[in-house]
Amino acid sequence: GQGVYVRDMEIHYPVPWLGEKVEVADCQGSDSPNPMHFALLQQYLLKCHFILYVVSSRTGLREADFKLLDFIKTLRMFPQTFFILNADLDVHGHEEDLKQLIERVRTELSWIVPDPRLYAFSALFHLVEGLGSEAPERDRRRLDLWREEAPLADLTLSGYNRFRHDLVERISSQRTRVLLGTGLSRMTMVAGSINDTVRIHKRFMDEDLGSLKKSTKHLKNNQKALQGTLG
């Protein structure tokens, strides 16, 4: 009942393959009806170094997603963005069906994101698999059914392994470059904004100077006419 009053919650949990001193934030979705949520999401994106952008296979990309993607584009953070298509294996129970969905999402992302880094896998599949015997019996039965569709299980397994490998490589071996690169992206964005502001002010000043010269010429002509009349 009091969850609505919680602004933030921090949980420390060891993930050996991810490394140490890594913060992962589960942000409110971009389609939240509360505008404050989107503002908080933007504030967090301004501080982060990576973005894990999760797209549900049930809904695909929505209008709110393109609004958020446009903001990420402004931050110049597409190179640091990992797109994850979270596959619902109960809905997409065949390999070909899931492959078609992957290509559709990749095509839609390409409208805004150049060469999107897309990984498709079932988060629930790997969560239950990781829990092993500790997983509820009902979920273990579902896992067995998914494994019976071998091509589908292989597809989510390869997607998850590729995601883990690429994320670990970016965090560990490229940590310094990413930290510096993110700062440079922010500086580039700020420099671009300053440049736009200066250009606008210069245009206004040029226009004002032109208007002043035109008005001066007009006054001089009127002055001559007035002197002639007085003469």
Helices and strands as residue ranges (DSSP letters): G 3-5, G 16-18, H 35-45, E 51-56, H 63-74, G 78-80, E 81-86, H 95-110, E 118-121, H 123-131, G 132-134, H 137-148, H 150-171, H 175-230
